[in-house]
Amino acid sequence: METAKKTTITVSATINAPVAKVWDIWTNPEQIKQWTFASDDWHAPYADNDLRVDGTFKTTMAAKDGSFSFDFAGVYTEVENHKLIKYVLGDGREVKITFTEEGNMTKVHETFDPETQNSIEMQQSGWQSILDNFKKYVEEKK
């Protein structure tokens, strides 16, 4: 019997900061609002985060001109402090994020199930842009 291979998308970045700082900025709602968008014409006016197994999170991502917004939300399924976050989005897609300390650097590696509305390439580009924005924000925050 054959099993279907599940398509996933991966994005990653190596951040010039220790894992404790990276983790805090990734998980703190006030910090999340500062970096969770792919381009400068978007922002994140709301973020809530209960980082524990069965805890929930929600971040509102919105165009600054008010033309569009959506909530990115889910439930945590696994949390290992400074190392691993897994969650399930409202539509059932799964996301896994690993944080690997490499000296004074931290590698953030995200793998996620794609949605069906946008191309794989568009989704990968969008998530990578957000991760790149995160990297820039962390590295500029002294």
Buried (B, 14 or more C-beta within 10 A) or exposed (E): EEEEEEEBBEBBBEBEBBBEBBBEBBBBBEBBBBBBBBEEEBBBEBBEBEBEEEBBBBBBBBBEEEEEBEEBBBBBBEBEEBEEBBBBBEEEBBBBBBBBBEEEBBBBBBBBBBEEEEEEEEBBBBBBBBBBBBBEBBEEEE
